[in-house]
Amino acid sequence: MPPATSNYTASRAGRHRWHRARAARGEMWLTDAQLVERALAGDQDAYRLLVGRYQAAVYNLIVRMVRHPALAQDLAQDTFLRAFSHLHSFDPRYRFASWILRIGHNLAVDTLRRKSLEELPLDPPDAAGQARVQAALVDPRSDEASRLVEQGDLARALEWALARVRTEYRELLVLRHHQELSYEEIAEVTRLPVGTVKSYLHRGRAEMARLLESAGWGPATREGGGT
């Protein structure tokens, strides 16, 4: 190929990449419903953006249900493949987050029913970590509490307790406190009545509190305050 033709081809390819990158940046500001509409029209970049927006949320829900990171990755991929093949059924009147999480939830539930999975909960913090968590729980506004958040000790303690609550409670706690879904949205994802969602969340929080306290991570007994 003559040099002039080669340079022209390279220039065209460069302009094409620039226009694609510019279009992708513009799509980042679109709503989920708009991205779905574009994906249905054949825009692959639009669906990639949807995957990018929700892949962490889908994985975080599934991994806390099945407790197997590798399996959770496979199920998360299956979730987006299934979502793509059923994208025409998405109702834009509802949140895409609830819709995609329901697909992931259903896949995880089906997997748990078919397999007897060994759970892989996180190890509890060491004695020093327990003491720091206990001190922070006494006064969550303290400097120690702030350091715990930065160091991850408090997060590990909560994750340890979350791994041990009943599966049906754990899933709802993740949807409520990690994904920040409303009671109604959680009911939509899990197909449970709103009243049951609230009841399970209450029981799940109580169970986590008992687990933390039994492991020595509850509020320390104040001097002279009795048992």
Summary of the structure (lengths in Angstrom):
residues: 227
radius of gyration: 23.2
end to end distance: 87.4
largest distance: 91.2
contacts: 638
relative contact order: 0.09
helix: 74%
strand: 0%
